[in-house]
Amino acid sequence: MCKEMNIEIPIVKNKRISTKIDSCTNQYIFKTKREKLRVLVFYSTLDTLCQGLNSRFQQDTLDLISSVGMLVNLSDEIEKSNYELLSKYFNASTDELIAEVKILKAHKDTPRGTNSASVYHWLDWLCQFSRSTIYKQFYHCLKMFSIIPVTSCTCERTFSKLTIVKNKLRNTIGQERLNALLFLFVEKELTNNIDINDVIDEFKHLTQSDRRLVL
């Protein structure tokens, strides 16, 4: 990058090593800036990424993803432990889920595949003809799996906007009203498409009072 920008790469100056008795004798001095950046920046960044991946994709998470993959594929290799794992994380009934999978295998028009879009194909298929009420546990597991957040950016973004909504002028605001205002503030794409006249008409019909003002 320095060569492309015509930037002169600084030369590492030789440092004088301390000769005191209590000085460290294993001190390492980088010979070039390239070597210094590789050790202090590149390697440390790789270590941080590896630690983040290990903490993010733990063995339980990988087992859950594998179980859902076998579930949407209606695989014959899915075991009782996989059903118990789905029941643990999604609060589903193991026996009912096993029975629903056996019935779904008999259908010929069920979606198949283990790619990322197959879960949403299953959800669309189950929503047709009220199949979601018939295969309730199967639909519940896929729905809960589809709403698992990939990152925490949305939560952090919401917390950052909390200080804007609840300022010192709204210090006594209730929890229900705070949730409503924060929802309107976060979901601006939805609120911008709402017609104000429709909201006024709905509020006018919902208000049960004889002293209703003319809006």
NORWO-V69916 format. One record per residue. N is the residue number from 1. RES is the residue in three letters. SS is DSSP state (hx for helix, st for strand, lp for the rest). PHI is phi in whole degrees, 0 to 359 (* if undefined). NEAR is the number of other C-alpha atoms within 10 Angstrom. Layout:
n=N res=RES ss=SS phi=PHI near=NEAR
n=N res=RES ss=SS phi=PHI near=NEAR
This chain:
n=1 res=MET ss=lp phi=* near=6
n=2 res=CYS ss=lp phi=296 near=8
n=3 res=LYS ss=lp phi=292 near=8
n=4 res=GLU ss=lp phi=293 near=6
n=5 res=MET ss=lp phi=270 near=7
n=6 res=ASN ss=lp phi=56 near=8
n=7 res=ILE ss=lp phi=257 near=9
n=8 res=GLU ss=lp phi=286 near=8
n=9 res=ILE ss=lp phi=282 near=11
n=10 res=PRO ss=lp phi=292 near=8
n=11 res=ILE ss=lp phi=267 near=9
n=12 res=VAL ss=lp phi=288 near=13
n=13 res=LYS ss=lp phi=277 near=10
n=14 res=ASN ss=lp phi=288 near=9
n=15 res=LYS ss=lp phi=268 near=8
n=16 res=ARG ss=lp phi=277 near=7
n=17 res=ILE ss=lp phi=279 near=12
n=18 res=SER ss=lp phi=292 near=11
n=19 res=THR ss=lp phi=249 near=9
n=20 res=LYS ss=lp phi=287 near=8
n=21 res=ILE ss=lp phi=293 near=7
n=22 res=ASP ss=lp phi=269 near=7
n=23 res=SER ss=lp phi=281 near=10
n=24 res=CYS ss=lp phi=277 near=11
n=25 res=THR ss=lp phi=270 near=11
n=26 res=ASN ss=lp phi=258 near=6
n=27 res=GLN ss=lp phi=289 near=8
n=28 res=TYR ss=lp phi=255 near=8
n=29 res=ILE ss=lp phi=245 near=13
n=30 res=PHE ss=lp phi=286 near=14
n=31 res=LYS ss=lp phi=275 near=12
n=32 res=THR ss=lp phi=228 near=13
n=33 res=LYS ss=hx phi=292 near=13
n=34 res=ARG ss=hx phi=298 near=11
n=35 res=GLU ss=hx phi=294 near=12
n=36 res=LYS ss=hx phi=294 near=14
n=37 res=LEU ss=hx phi=293 near=13
n=38 res=ARG ss=hx phi=294 near=12
n=39 res=VAL ss=hx phi=281 near=13
n=40 res=LEU ss=hx phi=276 near=10
n=41 res=VAL ss=hx phi=250 near=12
n=42 res=PHE ss=hx phi=294 near=12
n=43 res=TYR ss=hx phi=293 near=12
n=44 res=SER ss=hx phi=293 near=13
n=45 res=THR ss=hx phi=293 near=13
n=46 res=LEU ss=hx phi=297 near=11
n=47 res=ASP ss=hx phi=297 near=12
n=48 res=THR ss=hx phi=295 near=11
n=49 res=LEU ss=hx phi=295 near=12
n=50 res=CYS ss=hx phi=295 near=12
n=51 res=GLN ss=hx phi=295 near=11
n=52 res=GLY ss=hx phi=294 near=11
n=53 res=LEU ss=hx phi=293 near=11
n=54 res=ASN ss=hx phi=294 near=11
n=55 res=SER ss=hx phi=286 near=10
n=56 res=ARG ss=hx phi=283 near=13
n=57 res=PHE ss=lp phi=255 near=12
n=58 res=GLN ss=lp phi=281 near=10
n=59 res=GLN ss=hx phi=295 near=11
n=60 res=ASP ss=hx phi=296 near=10
n=61 res=THR ss=hx phi=294 near=11
n=62 res=LEU ss=hx phi=295 near=12
n=63 res=ASP ss=hx phi=295 near=15
n=64 res=LEU ss=hx phi=293 near=17
n=65 res=ILE ss=hx phi=296 near=15
n=66 res=SER ss=hx phi=295 near=14
n=67 res=SER ss=hx phi=294 near=22
n=68 res=VAL ss=hx phi=293 near=22
n=69 res=GLY ss=hx phi=298 near=19
n=70 res=MET ss=hx phi=290 near=18
n=71 res=LEU ss=hx phi=291 near=24
n=72 res=VAL ss=hx phi=289 near=21
n=73 res=ASN ss=lp phi=271 near=20
n=74 res=LEU ss=lp phi=53 near=19
n=75 res=SER ss=lp phi=288 near=14
n=76 res=ASP ss=lp phi=281 near=11
n=77 res=GLU ss=lp phi=274 near=10
n=78 res=ILE ss=lp phi=291 near=17
n=79 res=GLU ss=lp phi=255 near=12
n=80 res=LYS ss=hx phi=295 near=12
n=81 res=SER ss=hx phi=294 near=11
n=82 res=ASN ss=hx phi=293 near=19
n=83 res=TYR ss=hx phi=296 near=20
n=84 res=GLU ss=hx phi=293 near=18
n=85 res=LEU ss=hx phi=293 near=18
n=86 res=LEU ss=hx phi=296 near=24
n=87 res=SER ss=hx phi=294 near=17
n=88 res=LYS ss=hx phi=291 near=12
n=89 res=TYR ss=hx phi=277 near=12
n=90 res=PHE ss=hx phi=252 near=16
n=91 res=ASN ss=lp phi=56 near=14
n=92 res=ALA ss=lp phi=248 near=19
n=93 res=SER ss=lp phi=277 near=16
n=94 res=THR ss=hx phi=293 near=19
n=95 res=ASP ss=hx phi=295 near=13
n=96 res=GLU ss=hx phi=293 near=14
n=97 res=LEU ss=hx phi=293 near=23
n=98 res=ILE ss=hx phi=297 near=17
n=99 res=ALA ss=hx phi=293 near=13
n=100 res=GLU ss=hx phi=293 near=17
n=101 res=VAL ss=hx phi=295 near=19
n=102 res=LYS ss=hx phi=296 near=13
n=103 res=ILE ss=hx phi=289 near=11
n=104 res=LEU ss=hx phi=293 near=14
n=105 res=LYS ss=hx phi=295 near=14
n=106 res=ALA ss=lp phi=282 near=9
n=107 res=HIS ss=lp phi=284 near=9
n=108 res=LYS ss=lp phi=262 near=7
n=109 res=ASP ss=lp phi=257 near=9
n=110 res=THR ss=lp phi=284 near=15
n=111 res=PRO ss=lp phi=294 near=19
n=112 res=ARG ss=lp phi=231 near=14
n=113 res=GLY ss=lp phi=121 near=15
n=114 res=THR ss=lp phi=240 near=16
n=115 res=ASN ss=lp phi=278 near=10
n=116 res=SER ss=lp phi=291 near=10
n=117 res=ALA ss=lp phi=275 near=9
n=118 res=SER ss=hx phi=292 near=16
n=119 res=VAL ss=hx phi=297 near=24
n=120 res=TYR ss=hx phi=288 near=14
n=121 res=HIS ss=hx phi=295 near=16
n=122 res=TRP ss=hx phi=296 near=19
n=123 res=LEU ss=hx phi=297 near=19
n=124 res=ASP ss=hx phi=295 near=13
n=125 res=TRP ss=hx phi=292 near=17
n=126 res=LEU ss=hx phi=288 near=20
n=127 res=CYS ss=hx phi=285 near=13
n=128 res=GLN ss=hx phi=280 near=9
n=129 res=PHE ss=hx phi=56 near=9
n=130 res=SER ss=hx phi=58 near=10
n=131 res=ARG ss=hx phi=291 near=14
n=132 res=SER ss=hx phi=296 near=17
n=133 res=THR ss=hx phi=280 near=13
n=134 res=ILE ss=hx phi=280 near=12
n=135 res=TYR ss=lp phi=258 near=18
n=136 res=LYS ss=hx phi=293 near=16
n=137 res=GLN ss=hx phi=291 near=24
n=138 res=PHE ss=hx phi=297 near=25
n=139 res=TYR ss=hx phi=294 near=22
n=140 res=HIS ss=hx phi=295 near=18
n=141 res=CYS ss=hx phi=295 near=19
n=142 res=LEU ss=hx phi=292 near=19
n=143 res=LYS ss=hx phi=293 near=16
n=144 res=MET ss=hx phi=292 near=12
n=145 res=PHE ss=hx phi=290 near=17
n=146 res=SER ss=hx phi=287 near=14
n=147 res=ILE ss=lp phi=258 near=8
n=148 res=ILE ss=lp phi=291 near=8
n=149 res=PRO ss=lp phi=290 near=10
n=150 res=VAL ss=lp phi=283 near=9
n=151 res=THR ss=lp phi=231 near=9
n=152 res=SER ss=lp phi=261 near=8
n=153 res=CYS ss=hx phi=296 near=10
n=154 res=THR ss=hx phi=295 near=12
n=155 res=CYS ss=hx phi=295 near=10
n=156 res=GLU ss=hx phi=293 near=11
n=157 res=ARG ss=hx phi=294 near=11
n=158 res=THR ss=hx phi=293 near=15
n=159 res=PHE ss=hx phi=294 near=12
n=160 res=SER ss=hx phi=291 near=11
n=161 res=LYS ss=hx phi=274 near=13
n=162 res=LEU ss=hx phi=295 near=17
n=163 res=THR ss=hx phi=290 near=10
n=164 res=ILE ss=hx phi=281 near=11
n=165 res=VAL ss=hx phi=286 near=16
n=166 res=LYS ss=lp phi=262 near=15
n=167 res=ASN ss=lp phi=261 near=11
n=168 res=LYS ss=hx phi=291 near=9
n=169 res=LEU ss=hx phi=279 near=8
n=170 res=ARG ss=hx phi=243 near=10
n=171 res=ASN ss=lp phi=289 near=9
n=172 res=THR ss=lp phi=262 near=10
n=173 res=ILE ss=lp phi=290 near=11
n=174 res=GLY ss=lp phi=281 near=9
n=175 res=GLN ss=hx phi=292 near=9
n=176 res=GLU ss=hx phi=294 near=9
n=177 res=ARG ss=hx phi=291 near=10
n=178 res=LEU ss=hx phi=296 near=16
n=179 res=ASN ss=hx phi=298 near=13
n=180 res=ALA ss=hx phi=293 near=10
n=181 res=LEU ss=hx phi=294 near=14
n=182 res=LEU ss=hx phi=292 near=18
n=183 res=PHE ss=hx phi=295 near=14
n=184 res=LEU ss=hx phi=294 near=14
n=185 res=PHE ss=hx phi=285 near=17
n=186 res=VAL ss=hx phi=283 near=15
n=187 res=GLU ss=lp phi=270 near=11
n=188 res=LYS ss=hx phi=290 near=10
n=189 res=GLU ss=hx phi=296 near=10
n=190 res=LEU ss=hx phi=280 near=11
n=191 res=THR ss=hx phi=291 near=13
n=192 res=ASN ss=lp phi=290 near=10
n=193 res=ASN ss=lp phi=268 near=8
n=194 res=ILE ss=lp phi=273 near=10
n=195 res=ASP ss=lp phi=277 near=9
n=196 res=ILE ss=hx phi=295 near=11
n=197 res=ASN ss=hx phi=297 near=10
n=198 res=ASP ss=hx phi=294 near=10
n=199 res=VAL ss=hx phi=294 near=10
n=200 res=ILE ss=hx phi=295 near=12
n=201 res=ASP ss=hx phi=295 near=11
n=202 res=GLU ss=hx phi=293 near=11
n=203 res=PHE ss=hx phi=295 near=12
n=204 res=LYS ss=hx phi=294 near=15
n=205 res=HIS ss=hx phi=279 near=10
n=206 res=LEU ss=hx phi=279 near=9
n=207 res=THR ss=lp phi=287 near=10
n=208 res=GLN ss=lp phi=260 near=9
n=209 res=SER ss=lp phi=209 near=9
n=210 res=ASP ss=lp phi=281 near=6
n=211 res=ARG ss=lp phi=265 near=7
n=212 res=ARG ss=lp phi=290 near=10
n=213 res=LEU ss=lp phi=279 near=7
n=214 res=VAL ss=lp phi=282 near=5
n=215 res=LEU ss=lp phi=266 near=8
